[in-house]
Amino acid sequence: MPQPGQTEIPAAMPVAMQIVPSLSWGNEWHFFLSHTQRNGDATTLASEVYYEMEKKGYKCWLDVKMEDMDKSAMRNGVEKSECVLAIITGGEIKENRYFERACCLDELKWAINAGKNIVPVVVALEKREIGTYIGEGKTKGIDLSGCDFKHVDRSNSTMLSASLQTVIGAMHKPAKAKYC
C-alpha cells in the first residue's frame, strides 16, 4: 500500500506475453494429444504437454481428462482440434509402439481425412529414431515424412518450455501427412 504522495507501481509484466490464438470456427481444442497408453514415456509426455499447454492458455484434448473416451469421442476430439500432436514412441515391446496401436492409427487417419495438421512429437532422446518411426508409419499406410517432427526436451522446465514453443509454432502449418 503506497503512502500519501506515493504512486503504486504495478508488478512487472512478463517480458514476452504469450498470445493464444483463438480457435477456428467449430473447433473446441487447440491440440489433440494422440499417444499410446501402453508406453510410460508416451503417457508421461502427454500429461506434461497437457499441463504445460493449459498453463499457457491452450486447450488440449487428452483422453484421460475427458468424461467420454470412446472411439466416437476420440474422433470428435480430432475433428474439433486445430492440430493433432502425435506423441510417437517406440520401446522394446513391439505391440506397445505407437504405430502398432489401432487407436493411434485411427486418430491419424481421422486427422488426414479432416485435413488437420499433424505435428509428430518425440522425446529428445528419441530424435535419432525419427527415420524409424517414419518407416513404421509407412508400413501402416501413413506417411509422415513431410511433417515437421518436433522433439520435446524434458530435462528441465526451461528446456520443456522452449520445446513446447516450437510445437506451438508448428500448429498452423499446412497439413503434410498423407496416405501411402
N, C-alpha and C positions, 0 to 999 in steps of 0.2 A: 504494500500500500504506500503510494507516494505521500510525502509530507507536503503541507501547503506550499505552493510555489514551485513544486517539482512536477515533472511530467513522467508518467509511467511509460517505460519503453517496453514494447511488446517483445515476447520471446522471439529469438531469431528464427526466420523461416529457413527451411532446408535449402541448401544451395541449388539442388535440382529437384523441382517438383515433378512427380510422375503424373502425367495426364493420361487417364484411362479412356480409351476411345469408347464412344457409345456403341451399343450393339446395333447391328443392321436390323432392318425391319424383319420381324418374325423370329429372330434369334433370341435365345434366353441365356446363353452362356458364351463367354469369350473362348474357352477351351474345353474340349472333351478330352479326358485323360484315359487313353487306351493302354492297358497293361495286362499282364498275366498275374493272377493272384497266386500262381503256383511258384513264383520266384520271389524270394525275400528281397533281393535288390530292387525288383520292379515295384513291389508294394511299398517299400520304404521310400523310393524316389517319388512315386506317385503321391504319397502322403506329404512329403516335403514340398513338392511342387504345388500341391493343392493349398497348403497353409501359407506358403510364401506368396503365391499369386493372390490369395484372398487378402493378405496384408497390404498388397499393392493396389487393391481395389478391383481385381479381376474376378469374374465369376467363372467357376470351374465345375464341370460335371465329373464327379468321381463316384463310381458305383457304390462304394461303401458309405457314402454320405447321402445317398438318395433313399427316399422311402420305398420307391419302386425300382427294382433292379433287374426285372425280367428282360427278355430279348426285345420286346416292344419298347420298353423304356430306354434301353441302350440305343436302339435305332433312332428314337425320338431325340435322345441326347446328342447323337452325332449330327442329325439333320438340323438341329436348332443351335448348333455351336458355330462360332466364327471359324474355328480352326481345330483340327484334331492333332493332339500331341501323342504320337505313337512311341511309348516308352519301351524300346526294344532291348531285350536282354537275352543272353544265351544261357549258359550253365551246362553242367555235366550231364544232367538228366534230360535226354532229348525231348520227351513229351512235355516238359515244363518250359521249353524255349518259346519265345513269343510267336514265331511263325508256325508252331505246332498246335497252338490253341485255336479252336474253332471260333470262339467269340472274338478273338483279336482279328482273325481274318475277316469275319463278318463286319466288324467295325470299319476296317479299311475299305472293304467293298462298298459299304453304305456311304462312306466319305467320298470315294471316287464317283459313285453314281450321283451323289448330290453336288458334285463339283467343289467340294471343300478342300482347302489347303491342308495337306498332311505334313507336319513337321516331325520327322523321326528324331527321337531323343535317346541318347545313350549316356551311361555314366562315363566320366572322363577316362577311367581305367580301361574301358572297352572301345575307345576310339579306333584302335587298330583292327577291331573286328567289323567295322562298317562294311567292308567288301564282302565278308562272310554273310552278314545279315542281308545285304542286297541280293546275294545269291540264293539265300534261303527263301526270301520273298518271291523271287522269280520262279523257284520250283513249285510255289503255290499259286502262281498266276498273277502275282502282284509285283509291279516294277517300281521301286522307289529310287532308282538310280538317278533320276532327275531332281530328286528332292534335296533340300538343303538340310543335311543332317546337323544336329546340334549336340554338343556334349555338355553335360552338367557336372561341374566340379563341386562336390560336397565337402571338400577338405576343411573349409571354414566358412563362416557366414558371408564374408566379403566375396569369396570366390563363387559361392552359391548365388548371391545376388547378381553378380556380374554375368554369370552363366545364364540366369533367367532373363536378363535384359536382352541377350542375343536371341533367346527363344521368342520373347515378346516382339522383337524387331522382325521376326520372320512370319508373324501372324497373318499379315495381309498380302503376302506374296502370292503370285498366281499358282494355282494347283498344278503340280507336276507329276503326281503319282498316276499310274495308268495300269491297265491290264496288259499282260504279255502272253 
